Structures are given as C-alpha cells and as structure tokens.
Amino acid sequence: MDREYRVGLVGCGHIAGSHLRGWNRAHGGKVAGVLDLDRALASGLARKFGVENVYDDLHELLDDCDVVDICTPPQSHAAILTSAIEAGRQPVIEKPVVIDIAEWEVLVDRIRAAELELPVAHHMKFTRSFQKCKQWLDQGRIGRLLRIDWQFMTSRDTDRMLTADTHWSHELPGGRWFETLPHNLYGIHHFCGAMELASVTACRTAEAPRGAPADEVVVVLERAGTVATLHFSANCRLNQRKVTLTGSTGVITIDLLSDLAWLTRAKDSKLGRALGRSLIESGRAVISMSVDRPMYLLDHLRRRSPHVQFIAAADRSFRGVGPPPTPFEEIDYVTRYCHRIGKEIESQLLGCAASTS
Ligand SMILES: NC(=O)c1ccc[n+]([C@@H]2O[C@H](COP(=O)([O-])OP(=O)(O)OC[C@H]3O[C@@H](n4cnc5c(N)ncnc54)[C@H](O)[C@@H]3O)[C@@H](O)[C@H]2O)c1
C-alpha cells in the first residue's frame, strides 16, 4: 500500500471514536469519511473529529477509500467485509469478526485469495497490564503456568449491554457473552497458545436478564497441563474484570478495568504465615502499583489508549514497517472457539427449556 492511504469508517457508535483517535495519529492513514445508518450520528462524529465526508452508502465509501474500518455490530460484519474484499479494499474490523462459522469459512478463502491482511481490534494485547504479564511469563517469573482464571462478573447495574432492554448483543449466539468472548480467547491464546475446549456449564436462573439468558456460565479450556477457566456472571454488582495466572512459583493478577498487573511470589514459610502471607503480598502489590500508576496516568493524559496503539500497529503493517497486529492463526482460533462456546451455551439453554416444559 502507498505510504499515504485513505480510510473510511463504517459504524459511528460507541467504539468509533477510539478508532478515529487512532487514525488521526497514524502516519499513513488519513480518515476520508464516515458512514452510519444513522446519518445524524455520522455527521456529529465527523464534526467532532474533523472528518471531511459523511457518505450516504457503502459503495460511495468503497470508491473513495483504500482502507475500510468496520465498527458496526457483528451481525453486519460478514456482509461489509465481503463488499470490502470484493472491491479490493483493505479491511480493519472490530471483534467478534463474524457470528457464524460458515460465514467465516467463506471469508477465510476470500481474504487469502485477495492476499489481504485482517487486523482485528484485539486491543487488550496493547494494554500495559497485558504487556507486563506477557513479559513476566516469558521471563519465567511465575515458573510453569498452571492456571488462568478469568472473571467477567457483571450485572444490569453496570454493564451497558445488559442494562438496555434491547441491544444487538442480546441476539448473538448464547447472548451478550459472545461480544466479550474474543477478549478472553485471544488473551488466553496470547499467554498460552491455542487451548482446547474441555467444558461449558451454562445456568439460567430466575433473574437472568434478556441479554444473558444463561446468566451464570463457566468455560474450561486445557492445554498441556495448563487449565483456564472463564467465569461470566450477570448477577454480580462488583463488576469484576480480573485475570489471575497461577504458576509453579508465583502469581500474576490483572485488574482489567484499572489496567493494572502485579506479580506476587511470596514463599511459604512459618514467619510468612505468622506475619500474614496475604498482608506481605498486598504490601508488595502496593509498591509495584505505586510505580505503575504514574506511567498509566501519563499514557492516559497522552491519550495513548490500547485502541490507538492497535491502529498504530495496523498502520505500520500496511506501510510494510511492522508485523500484522493480529496473526491470522489467532483470529481463526478466536472465531472458531467463540462459535463453539456460543453454540454450546445455546444448546444447554434449549436443554433447560425442554426439561422445564
Ligand atoms: N474492542 C473493544 O473493546 C470493543 C468495545 C466496544 C465495542 N466493540 C465492538 O465494536 C463493534 C461496534 O460496537 P459498538 O458498541 O460501537 O456498537 P453501537 O451499537 O454503539 O454502534 C454501532 C453503529 O453501527 C451502525 N450500523 C449498524 N449497521 C450498520 C451498517 N450496515 N452500515 C452502517 N452503519 C451501521 C449503527 O447505526 C450504530 O450507530 C462491535 O463489533 C463490538 O463488539 C469492541
């Protein structure tokens, strides 16, 4: 691709601003225009980010742009992606890439045939906490990785997708969790490689909101003696988004909402027990956090968000000066396992409905 190229963004909702902020800082990509089914929304966003054009339809955007950044709900991704590929345009896309595995099989062939990249906004890999965690794992700081426990414990009080009575995420396979599953799966893939699905337990309680018909879900994955669990709850007001990686010699904890990672390696000893191992570990965590927070705040003030860094990586890759931000193997793994897990939740819900009717 040329050193300078034109970007058209489709879908001007919640996440679009994070992408435009990224493109406004990219070296090669310049935003030519935006498009949304809701033209007023697109015009407002264009004004806010100094974007010149608001397109009336996708073909107008495709005629005018080299890169199509797809920020619409996942139900519309396959159709827009197909049009972009047919027009020979380079896509960038939000996760989940598609909602149906049959659509994915067709797209994989088309993307390969067109020799295009597929940067997917797996943006958490660009957070400070993920990068620190990966570095500690690669340095062997917690020994052999034994467990990854990922908690996405939320409720209608705090989760914008569950609060709404109608939201597109409710119609995804298995409901709202499908929207966030890519984060869990590429995170696990990033830390440990492709894990196999061992089991899915999906419970439906009387309180289940419309968006999460299985309101308590646990997914178990396994690879070479490392076990990962994903916990989803729609009944937890703590709004906890936390990952714990337990190794043979230490533990890494990630607080996702604060983008904070800390390492604890307190050895078992009589003195440690007497002083309180949790107290010692908390003290060490506080020290490491106090070093981290100023750096985090600096990034925040500079608006160097993970999405901005994801777009910067895609931009480098388009200009031939960096690798693709999301390797194809990772996208393929995430897409296939999102599908398997979503479908398994759906089938367990059907089983529940059949047994109570
Ligand atoms: N990476 C992340 O952390 C992150 C965070 C939030 C959302 N997302 C993803 O981003 C995507 C969008 O999510 P959102 O929360 O911004 O949704 P949203 O509902 O806020 O916005 C989507 C917009 O797309 C528009 N739209 C829908 N179909 C369209 C079409 N065919 N053509 C043009 N415009 C169309 C809608 O009118 C709406 O304005 C989803 O895939 C979601 O999973 C990712």
PDBQT file of the ligand as one rigid body, heavy atoms in Angstrom, charges set to zero:
ROOT
HETATM    1  N1  LIG A 401     -12.600  -3.774  21.230  1.00  0.00    +0.000 N 
HETATM    2  C1  LIG A 401     -13.433  -3.361  22.180  1.00  0.00    +0.000 C 
HETATM    3  O1  LIG A 401     -13.106  -3.222  23.344  1.00  0.00    +0.000 OA
HETATM    4  C2  LIG A 401     -14.846  -3.039  21.822  1.00  0.00    +0.000 A 
HETATM    5  C3  LIG A 401     -15.625  -2.248  22.662  1.00  0.00    +0.000 A 
HETATM    6  C4  LIG A 401     -16.934  -1.954  22.269  1.00  0.00    +0.000 A 
HETATM    7  C5  LIG A 401     -17.421  -2.470  21.080  1.00  0.00    +0.000 A 
HETATM    8  N2  LIG A 401     -16.637  -3.282  20.311  1.00  0.00    +0.000 N 
HETATM    9  C6  LIG A 401     -17.140  -3.861  19.059  1.00  0.00    +0.000 C 
HETATM   10  O2  LIG A 401     -17.351  -2.805  18.130  1.00  0.00    +0.000 OA
HETATM   11  C7  LIG A 401     -18.485  -3.095  17.321  1.00  0.00    +0.000 C 
HETATM   12  C8  LIG A 401     -19.492  -1.957  17.479  1.00  0.00    +0.000 C 
HETATM   13  O3  LIG A 401     -19.872  -1.860  18.833  1.00  0.00    +0.000 OA
HETATM   14  P1  LIG A 401     -20.488  -0.504  19.425  1.00  0.00    +0.000 P 
HETATM   15  O4  LIG A 401     -20.585  -0.728  20.894  1.00  0.00    +0.000 OA
HETATM   16  O5  LIG A 401     -19.742   0.667  18.906  1.00  0.00    +0.000 OA
HETATM   17  O6  LIG A 401     -21.946  -0.559  18.784  1.00  0.00    +0.000 OA
HETATM   18  P2  LIG A 401     -23.007   0.633  18.701  1.00  0.00    +0.000 P 
HETATM   19  O7  LIG A 401     -24.333  -0.003  18.665  1.00  0.00    +0.000 OA
HETATM   20  O8  LIG A 401     -22.739   1.669  19.718  1.00  0.00    +0.000 OA
HETATM   21  O9  LIG A 401     -22.693   1.293  17.272  1.00  0.00    +0.000 OA
HETATM   22  C9  LIG A 401     -22.836   0.592  16.071  1.00  0.00    +0.000 C 
HETATM   23  C10 LIG A 401     -23.204   1.596  14.977  1.00  0.00    +0.000 C 
HETATM   24  O10 LIG A 401     -23.182   0.908  13.725  1.00  0.00    +0.000 OA
HETATM   25  C11 LIG A 401     -24.256   1.406  12.936  1.00  0.00    +0.000 C 
HETATM   26  N3  LIG A 401     -24.586   0.394  11.932  1.00  0.00    +0.000 N 
HETATM   27  C12 LIG A 401     -25.152  -0.827  12.112  1.00  0.00    +0.000 A 
HETATM   28  N4  LIG A 401     -25.215  -1.493  10.951  1.00  0.00    +0.000 NA
HETATM   29  C13 LIG A 401     -24.677  -0.691  10.004  1.00  0.00    +0.000 A 
HETATM   30  C14 LIG A 401     -24.471  -0.814   8.610  1.00  0.00    +0.000 A 
HETATM   31  N5  LIG A 401     -24.807  -1.925   7.957  1.00  0.00    +0.000 N 
HETATM   32  N6  LIG A 401     -23.891   0.220   7.956  1.00  0.00    +0.000 NA
HETATM   33  C15 LIG A 401     -23.546   1.366   8.610  1.00  0.00    +0.000 A 
HETATM   34  N7  LIG A 401     -23.714   1.540   9.945  1.00  0.00    +0.000 NA
HETATM   35  C16 LIG A 401     -24.274   0.534  10.623  1.00  0.00    +0.000 A 
HETATM   36  C17 LIG A 401     -25.376   1.653  13.939  1.00  0.00    +0.000 C 
HETATM   37  O11 LIG A 401     -26.307   2.585  13.434  1.00  0.00    +0.000 OA
HETATM   38  C18 LIG A 401     -24.599   2.185  15.143  1.00  0.00    +0.000 C 
HETATM   39  O12 LIG A 401     -24.512   3.589  15.140  1.00  0.00    +0.000 OA
HETATM   40  C19 LIG A 401     -18.991  -4.456  17.788  1.00  0.00    +0.000 C 
HETATM   41  O13 LIG A 401     -18.446  -5.470  16.986  1.00  0.00    +0.000 OA
HETATM   42  C20 LIG A 401     -18.472  -4.557  19.204  1.00  0.00    +0.000 C 
HETATM   43  O14 LIG A 401     -18.318  -5.888  19.640  1.00  0.00    +0.000 OA
HETATM   44  C21 LIG A 401     -15.374  -3.557  20.658  1.00  0.00    +0.000 A 
ENDROOT
TORSDOF 0
